[in-house]
Amino acid sequence: MIENKYLTVNYSTSFLTSDLNDNYNDFINDYTGTISIESKYTSRAKTIGRIKFSHILLGRAMYYGFSIAEICESEHYIQDIMSTIFDSDSLEYKVQQLKDAMSIDILIIERIEILAQYRNKGYGYNALREIINRFDNSVGVIALKAFPLQFEPIRPIETKWVKNMRYSELPSGEIDAQDKIIKFYERLGFELIEGSNIMVINTAYKIEP
């Protein structure tokens, strides 16, 4: 649990019990969480967002003989990012920003959602900042795809949550929306990989956002 004034991020992971290190899932810690706020006038917390991220233990996976392809094959989102930034032949990061990363372990931010009525108030920024600060000492790289949710090819099933996201109120111009989200992540210290929508932080040179 992370607390920042009246902002709280609760996240958790789950796993199947098995002989340790005999399955690629042993090297991916998937986290899902909620972002909540608590009014100073009441102790009741209100969920305003969701987040999903993965901590990938590449160093340990390779020690036990697993390849990058085996680790990432079940997660297309992770696979796309890893194929852009990691050379599976040399077992090193291949983009200039990450050449001197202190570790090959990586944290991948997969998704963050903030309900429409709570956007542009700093909640998403502060939640991500605290996640970054919590994990930056245990990974060499933090990465994500800078892609606006309103342009996802497959929309989530219509639920009360999806309705309250109000995707139609987000910018309808794809170029402008892309520029806006890139600038948002740059404020957190991410750098854009040329020719892609992948953004990374080399934790060896992380600047406090």
C-alpha positions, 0 to 999 in steps of 0.5 A: 500500500502506498499513501500520498496525502489523501491518495492511496494505491493498493496493489497485489499479486497472485501466483500458482504454487509449483516447483520454484523456477521450473515455469516461466511464470515464476519470473513474472510478478503481475500486479493489479491495483486500485487508486483511491482518494479519501476526503479530509472530511470522511474516512471513507475511500473512493476508488477513482482509478486502476493500475496494472504492472509487471515486475520481470525477473530476467536475470533469474530467468536466464540463470535458470535457462529460460529465454526472453521468448519463453518469458514473454510469449504469453504477454503480447504487451510485454513481448512488444516492449521487450522486442524493441529494447532488448537483444535476445542474442547478446542478452543486453538492452539494445537502445542507447538510453539503456546501454548502461542499465544497472540490471536487466530486470524490468518493471513494465507499466501495462495500464493506468485508468483514471475515471473521467471526473477525477482526471487532470487533478494529478492523481494518475501522475502521483500514483505512477510516481510512487510506483516508480519510486517503490520499484526503482531500486529493484529493476534496471529499467521501467518501461511502458507504451505511450498509447491513448486508451481511447484508440484501443482497437478492442474496447473493454466490455461495457460496464459501469466502470467503462461507462464512467471512464467516458472515453468519448470525452478524451481527445479525438485527434490521435496525433494530439492525444499521442503528443499529450500522453508522451509529454505526461510520461516525460514529466515522470522521467520517461524517454521515448525510444526513437521510431516507436511509442515505447518509453523507458526510464534507466533507473541508474539515471532516474531524476526525481519527478 
